[in-house]
Amino acid sequence: MAQQHAHRLRHRPQPHRPGKSLAVVNGLTFGVHLLLALAAAEFMATRTWGETSIGMLALLVQASLLLRTAARYDRHADVEH
């Protein structure tokens, strides 16, 4: 009888984690952005048009990824509960 309970505990289904890949992408994007800001400050300060720089564009991309991840987690949170 003890084996039946142990068998169920070992094969417990893993909870669904929506957007896990997006969370990884957010972390990597932040890391790359941080490294570029520290190591290549002149590159990040390069103007693309007007007052807009590459660093500012990178920050906008990072913010859009964060918002997309938050929206995806929020959408799946309602389904599970």
Backbone as CSV, one residue per row, in Angstrom:
resi,resn,N_x,N_y,N_z,CA_x,CA_y,CA_z,C_x,C_y,C_z
1,MET,0.821,-1.190,0.000,0.000,0.000,0.000,0.871,1.263,0.000
2,ALA,1.993,1.214,0.669,2.890,2.368,0.701,3.428,2.680,-0.689
3,GLN,3.596,1.651,-1.501,4.111,1.873,-2.857,3.105,2.638,-3.715
4,GLN,1.817,2.396,-3.513,0.811,3.095,-4.300,0.870,4.597,-4.040
5,HIS,1.017,4.980,-2.773,1.089,6.400,-2.442,2.390,7.011,-2.943
6,ALA,3.493,6.295,-2.824,4.779,6.806,-3.302,4.741,6.979,-4.815
7,HIS,4.080,6.067,-5.512,3.989,6.167,-6.974,3.247,7.439,-7.376
8,ARG,2.176,7.765,-6.673,1.414,8.971,-6.996,2.217,10.237,-6.710
9,LEU,3.001,10.225,-5.664,3.781,11.408,-5.324,4.904,11.657,-6.316
10,ARG,5.507,10.612,-6.824,6.608,10.784,-7.773,6.133,11.309,-9.117
11,HIS,4.926,11.017,-9.502,4.432,11.390,-10.830,3.384,12.489,-10.748
12,ARG,3.605,13.416,-9.855,2.688,14.547,-9.715,2.836,15.447,-10.940
13,PRO,1.727,15.830,-11.569,1.835,16.689,-12.767,2.384,18.070,-12.405
14,GLN,3.182,18.606,-13.288,3.754,19.936,-13.097,2.720,20.995,-13.466
15,PRO,2.651,22.086,-12.698,1.698,23.152,-13.041,2.092,23.824,-14.351
16,HIS,1.088,24.285,-15.068,1.330,24.977,-16.336,1.905,26.354,-16.058
17,ARG,2.991,26.695,-16.720,3.619,28.006,-16.546,3.546,28.777,-17.863
18,PRO,2.532,29.595,-18.016,2.402,30.334,-19.279,3.489,31.384,-19.424
19,GLY,3.987,31.488,-20.607,4.936,32.547,-20.883,6.311,32.355,-20.274
20,LYS,6.668,31.123,-19.936,7.983,30.895,-19.336,9.082,31.330,-20.301
21,SER,8.881,31.058,-21.571,9.892,31.461,-22.554,9.996,32.987,-22.633
22,LEU,8.877,33.673,-22.489,8.927,35.136,-22.504,9.645,35.685,-21.282
23,ALA,9.484,35.021,-20.142,10.195,35.446,-18.939,11.700,35.276,-19.125
24,VAL,12.099,34.200,-19.777,13.522,33.979,-20.051,14.031,35.042,-21.015
25,VAL,13.240,35.343,-22.036,13.619,36.375,-23.000,13.748,37.727,-22.299
26,ASN,12.843,38.029,-21.358,12.930,39.288,-20.617,14.228,39.366,-19.831
27,GLY,14.585,38.282,-19.176,15.823,38.271,-18.402,17.044,38.429,-19.274
28,LEU,17.053,37.726,-20.402,18.186,37.848,-21.323,18.266,39.243,-21.930
29,THR,17.120,39.809,-22.259,17.096,41.154,-22.819,17.636,42.165,-21.822
30,PHE,17.231,42.018,-20.563,17.733,42.910,-19.531,19.244,42.764,-19.373
31,GLY,19.727,41.514,-19.378,21.161,41.274,-19.248,21.961,41.876,-20.393
32,VAL,21.487,41.683,-21.609,22.176,42.245,-22.771,22.155,43.771,-22.712
33,HIS,21.003,44.324,-22.346,20.883,45.778,-22.254,21.855,46.324,-21.198
34,LEU,21.939,45.659,-20.064,22.839,46.089,-19.003,24.300,46.006,-19.442
35,LEU,24.667,44.896,-20.079,26.048,44.748,-20.554,26.399,45.794,-21.606
36,LEU,25.480,46.050,-22.520,25.734,47.073,-23.535,25.862,48.452,-22.919
37,ALA,25.026,48.735,-21.919,25.096,50.041,-21.268,26.423,50.228,-20.541
38,LEU,26.957,49.144,-19.975,28.224,49.237,-19.252,29.433,49.210,-20.181
39,ALA,29.413,48.331,-21.168,30.592,48.117,-22.004,30.616,48.977,-23.273
40,ALA,29.460,49.340,-23.772,29.404,50.068,-25.039,28.529,51.307,-24.907
41,ALA,28.904,52.161,-23.990,28.099,53.362,-23.730,28.007,54.260,-24.963
42,GLU,29.093,54.363,-25.706,29.064,55.209,-26.916,28.103,54.645,-27.957
43,PHE,28.086,53.311,-28.097,27.164,52.677,-29.041,25.714,52.932,-28.629
44,MET,25.428,52.790,-27.337,24.061,53.000,-26.860,23.639,54.464,-26.993
45,ALA,24.599,55.382,-26.995,24.295,56.809,-27.121,24.199,57.270,-28.572
46,THR,24.455,56.371,-29.521,24.382,56.723,-30.945,22.968,57.151,-31.306
47,ARG,22.857,58.300,-31.928,21.542,58.838,-32.305,21.047,58.132,-33.563
48,THR,19.770,57.762,-33.551,19.178,57.151,-34.738,18.454,58.204,-35.568
49,TRP,17.589,58.966,-34.940,16.975,60.130,-35.579,16.524,61.084,-34.488
50,GLY,16.735,62.355,-34.723,16.382,63.360,-33.727,17.120,63.125,-32.412
51,GLU,16.368,63.114,-31.323,16.939,62.896,-29.993,16.889,61.428,-29.566
52,THR,16.435,60.551,-30.451,16.287,59.137,-30.129,17.611,58.410,-30.310
53,SER,18.010,57.636,-29.294,19.264,56.890,-29.377,18.981,55.387,-29.407
54,ILE,20.017,54.617,-29.693,19.886,53.157,-29.716,19.505,52.650,-28.329
55,GLY,20.053,53.248,-27.283,19.713,52.852,-25.923,18.242,53.051,-25.617
56,MET,17.688,54.143,-26.104,16.269,54.419,-25.885,15.404,53.407,-26.639
57,LEU,15.783,53.069,-27.853,15.040,52.066,-28.619,15.118,50.695,-27.939
58,ALA,16.301,50.343,-27.430,16.454,49.071,-26.725,15.580,49.036,-25.477
59,LEU,15.482,50.151,-24.783,14.637,50.228,-23.596,13.159,50.078,-23.955
60,LEU,12.738,50.633,-25.068,11.354,50.477,-25.521,11.039,49.028,-25.873
61,VAL,11.983,48.342,-26.514,11.799,46.920,-26.830,11.686,46.112,-25.545
62,GLN,12.552,46.385,-24.592,12.525,45.670,-23.318,11.201,45.916,-22.586
63,ALA,10.719,47.147,-22.576,9.454,47.466,-21.913,8.285,46.753,-22.590
64,SER,8.299,46.671,-23.912,7.209,45.976,-24.606,7.219,44.482,-24.286
65,LEU,8.399,43.885,-24.150,8.474,42.475,-23.760,7.936,42.260,-22.349
66,LEU,8.263,43.164,-21.443,7.765,43.051,-20.073,6.244,43.176,-20.018
67,LEU,5.691,44.111,-20.778,4.240,44.291,-20.800,3.544,43.079,-21.411
68,ARG,4.131,42.528,-22.462,3.542,41.350,-23.096,3.550,40.165,-22.138
69,THR,4.650,39.981,-21.415,4.729,38.887,-20.448,3.696,39.072,-19.343
70,ALA,3.576,40.283,-18.821,2.602,40.545,-17.755,1.179,40.288,-18.242
71,ALA,0.857,40.707,-19.452,-0.483,40.486,-19.999,-0.754,39.002,-20.193
72,ARG,0.239,38.263,-20.639,0.052,36.828,-20.864,-0.147,36.089,-19.540
73,TYR,0.638,36.413,-18.524,0.455,35.792,-17.217,-0.914,36.133,-16.640
74,ASP,-1.344,37.378,-16.789,-2.633,37.802,-16.270,-3.774,37.066,-16.967
75,ARG,-3.672,36.884,-18.262,-4.715,36.200,-19.025,-4.847,34.746,-18.587
76,HIS,-3.701,34.062,-18.355,-3.741,32.659,-17.966,-4.072,32.478,-16.488
77,ALA,-3.880,33.487,-15.659,-4.209,33.399,-14.240,-5.721,33.263,-14.050
78,ASP,-6.514,33.934,-14.887,-7.962,33.846,-14.782,-8.468,32.464,-15.167
79,VAL,-7.816,31.806,-16.110,-8.235,30.503,-16.584,-7.990,29.427,-15.522
80,GLU,-6.855,29.495,-14.821,-6.482,28.455,-13.872,-7.263,28.540,-12.565
81,HIS,-7.667,29.734,-12.156,-8.345,29.864,-10.858,-9.784,30.000,-11.068
